[in-house]
Amino acid sequence: MKAIVYTKFGPPEVLQLQEVEKPTPKDNEVLIKIYATTVAKEDPDMRAAPGFNGLLKPRNPILGQEFAGEVEAIGQNVTRFRPGDQVFGIGPFGAYAEYKCMPEDGALAIKPVNMSYEEAASVPNGALTALPFLRDKGHIQSEQTVLIYGASGSVGTAAVQLAKYFGAKVTGVCGTANLEMVKSLGADKVVDYTQEDFTENGQTYDIIFDTVGKLSFSRCKGSLAKSGVFLTTGIMPENMLHVLWSSIAGGKKARFAATGLRPAAKKTKDLLFLKELIEAGQIKAVIDKRYPLAQMAEAHRYVEQGHKKGNVVITIAHNNKA
């Protein structure tokens, strides 16, 4: 099968299209024929330098988190899925390929009937971050005021739609080019961060969700309501100190969640919840660009510029041979 492989850290050119052995599912696994994956914001970081995926060389030579495809074969102990099922899901590695094995109890679900493979592949990473932040850490309630910073990215576009689903009044913060797109997702108000600093307009919010990890709690504290919550995907030391302190002190809170490290069972439960929302028309996919698998390096170059709108999708075309 074809896959994008890298054997050393470096620029996008280290990503090479190669023929590798097609995986065989273990007794508890399903073999998925992948039709679409994405380049998540974290992928270029794992490609470029040592860290989560190894120190001296990549521990996992095939990147790729989100995917959508069709179950081609199942292990003898699998009961949740059968060949022919159209699925979507997320795993830490291996989706930059024509095929991938997943345990049946992994973060995997039947894909929404009203989404293409490309659309379904673009859902898990952003939505599985936004949902636990807003619901579990922010305890979002109907009629609350919620500000989404970075509202045009993968997490941000999901957060705007989920906050509206929960009945909040949503303000999205993004750049000039994305104002109309964020408004089309349901934001009640949009703020152009190149023209206005939301921390200086006198407005306060029950939840401020920094989806790009660029804000500090101290900068946002004055814009929080009396018992407001600051949520951030970033792990800057100053914010971590505020997370620890506000967990024991009263008043305004700062909260962080390592959503990617949640158990697969929780992610699957949320995928099923998201599937219901998608099929009910409550959430739609936001796709900026599509690239074929062979143009992965170009897709990485685009994503690491930091200006993608929603998601960058990789389409995988299959020929008749495995």
N, C-alpha and C positions, 0 to 999 in steps of 0.2 A: 504494500500500500504506500501511498505518498504521504509524507509528513514534513513539517518544518522542524528542522533539527538544529540545535546549536551546541557546540562542544567547548566553547570558551566564552567568557564575558566580553562585551564590547559593543560597537556601534551596530546599527540595524543590519549591516552586511554579514554579521556572523550567523544570521538566520538563513539556512540553506534548505531548499526543497530536495528531499532525498527519498529513495525507496527503502523502506524498512519492513521488518516482518509484521504481518498482520497479527494482532493479538488473538488469543483463544480464551473464551470465558471460563473461569473456574466454576466450581459447582454452585456457588452463590452469586455469580455474576451474570450480567447481560452484555452482549456485544452490540454496540450501537454504531450504525452507519451514519456518520455525521454529515449533515448537509449545510450547516452554518455554525460559525463560532464568532467570537468578537475579540477585539484588542482592548482589554480593560486598561484603565489608567495605570495599574500596578505592573502590567506586563513589561513595558519598556524598562522599568526599574530593575526587574528580575533579570532581564536580558543584559543590561549594561554593566552591572557591578555585583560583586559578591554580597551575599546577605541571606535572604530567606531560602534561596535555592542553591545553597552551597557556598563554600569559601574559596577553594582553589579552582574548581571547575563546576559547571552546572550539575547538580545532583540529579535533576530530571531534565533530560535533553529536549523534551517536547513541552513547550509552554501551552497555554490555553485553558481558560477556566469555564466560561459559559459555552453551552452547545445546544443544538436541537438536531434531531435526526430520527432514525427508525431502528427499532430493535430488530437485528438480523438473526441472532441466535441467543439461547439462554442456557445456563448451567442446569444440571439435573435437579438441583434443590430450589430453583426459582419458582415462586408462585404468584408474585405481584404482576409480572409482565409476561407477554408472549410475543413471538415473532410477528412483525407487522405493526406493532404498537408505535405510534408517533409520540416521541417524548421530548422533554426539555429538562435541563438541569445544570448543575454546577459542581465542579471538582477542582482541586488546586492545580492540576496539570493534565496534559495529554490531549487537549481538544484541537490543537493545530494539526489535525491528521484526518485521514479518511475514516478511520475506525478507532473506537475507544471502548475499553471494558469498564463497567461500573458495577459495584456491588448492588444488589437489588434494594438493600436498605440504605443506599447512598442518597444524596440530594437529587432525586430524580422523580419526575411525575409525567403523566400524560399531558401533552401540550394542548393549549387552548385550541378549540376547533375553529375559531375565527381569526387565527394568526397563521401567517406563513412561517416556514422554518427560520427565515432571517429575522422576522419580528420576534418569534419566541426565544431565539438565542440571545436577543438583546435585553431580555427582561431580568434574569436572575440576579446578576451582580448588583445592579443599581437598586432594584426593589428589595432584595434580601438584605441590603444595608439600610435603606430608608425605613422599612417597616419596623424592625426591632428598635431602631433609634426613636422613632416617633411614638410607637405604641408602648414599648416596654420601658424605655428610659425617660421619655418625655411625658408619658401618660396623657397623651393628647385627648382633648375633650371637645365636643361640639361647641361652637361659638367662641372658642379661644382664638386669640390672634397669634399667628405663626409666621415668622420670617425665615425664608429659605435662602441662604447665601450660597451662590454657585448654582442657581436654579436651572441653568441650561445644560449641566453635565449629566452623566449617567445616573448618579445618585439624586441629583437635584430635580431632574424631570420626573423621576419616580416619586420623590418626596412631595412635590407640588400636587401631583394627582392623588396621592394617598392622604395628604392633609385635607384636601377638599372632600374626599370620600368620608373622612371622619367628622366632617362638618365644620372645619375651622375656617377662619377668615385669613387668607393667605397673601403675603407679600413676597414676591420673588425678586431677588437681586441678581443681576447679570449684566453683560455688556450690551452696547447699543444694538448690535446686529441680531441679538437674540430676544429682544423685548417682546416682539409680536408672537414669537413661538411660545414663550413662557406664558403669555396671556392666553394663548389658544389652549393651553393645558388646564386652564381654570383659575389661574392666579387672579385675585381680586384687584391687586395693585402690583405694578412692577417698578423697580428702582434701577436706574442705570448707574452702576457704580463708577463709571468714568465721569459722570456729571454731578453726582450727589453722594455724600457720605451718610448712610442711614443712621449712624450713631449720633449725628448732629442735628437731626430734624425734630427732636422732641417726642417722637413716637415711642411707645413702649409695647413690648410683646410678651405673651405668656411663654412662648418658646422661640428661641433663636437657634436654628440648626445650620451650622457651618459644615456644608457637605464636602468642602475641598480642603479643610484643615489649615486655613490661612489666618483665621481670626484668633484673638486672645480673649479670655474671659474678662480681663480687666478693661479691655476696650469696649466690650459689649455690655458690661454690667449696668451702666446707666440707661441702657435701652431695654432692660428687662423689667417686667412688672414685679410687684412686691415679692411674690413667690415664684418668679419666673425661672425657667430652666434654659441653660446654655448647653447645647449638644454639639460635639465636634468629632469629626472623623480623624483629626490630626492628633499627634502625641507630643506636641511641643512641651518641654519641661514645665514651663509656667502654668499651662493649663492642667497638667497632671497634679500639680500642687493644689490648685483650686478644686479639682475633683476630689482629692483626699480631704481637704479642709471643709468643703461644703457638704460632705457626706456626714459630718458630725455637728456642723453648725446649722443654725436655722436660716431662713430667708432664701435668697437667690442661690440656685444650684448650678454646678457645672458637672456634666456627665459625659463619659466616654464608653464606648462598647467595642470590643473586638468581635464584630459580627461574623467575620469570616471563620472564626474559631468555634462557633456554635456547633453543637452536635448535629449530625446529618438528619436525625429524626425531626429536629425543630425546623431545619431548613425545608425538609419535605412537607411538613405541615403548612409552612408558609407558602410554598410553591402551590399547594392545592388551594389555599385561600386566594392567592393571586390569580390563579386560573379562573376561579369563580368570578372575581372582579372583572377580569379581562372579558370573559364571555358575557358578562352583564353590561359591557360597554363603559365600565368605570375607569379603566386604565388602557392606554394605548402605547404602542412602541414609538420611540423617537430614534430614528436612524439618520445619522449625518452622511456617512459615506459607505459604499460597499466596494470591497476589493476581492479578486480571486485569490486563492491560496498562494499561488506563485508570486503574488505581489505583497507578501507579508512585510518585507523590509520597508516598502513604501508606506504601508499602513502604520507601522511603528513610527516612522519619521513624522507622520501627520499627528498621531496621538501625543507624542512627547512634546509637541509644540504647546500643548495645554489648552487648546481652544475648541475641542470637539463639542458638537451640539448633540447631547444624548449619547449615542453609541456608534462605534465603527464596526461594521459587520464584515466578516470574511465568508464568502460563499465557496462551497466545496462541490465541484461537479465530479460525478463518478462515471467512469466508463464501465464496460461489462466485465472486465477482469478485476480480481480482488487486488 
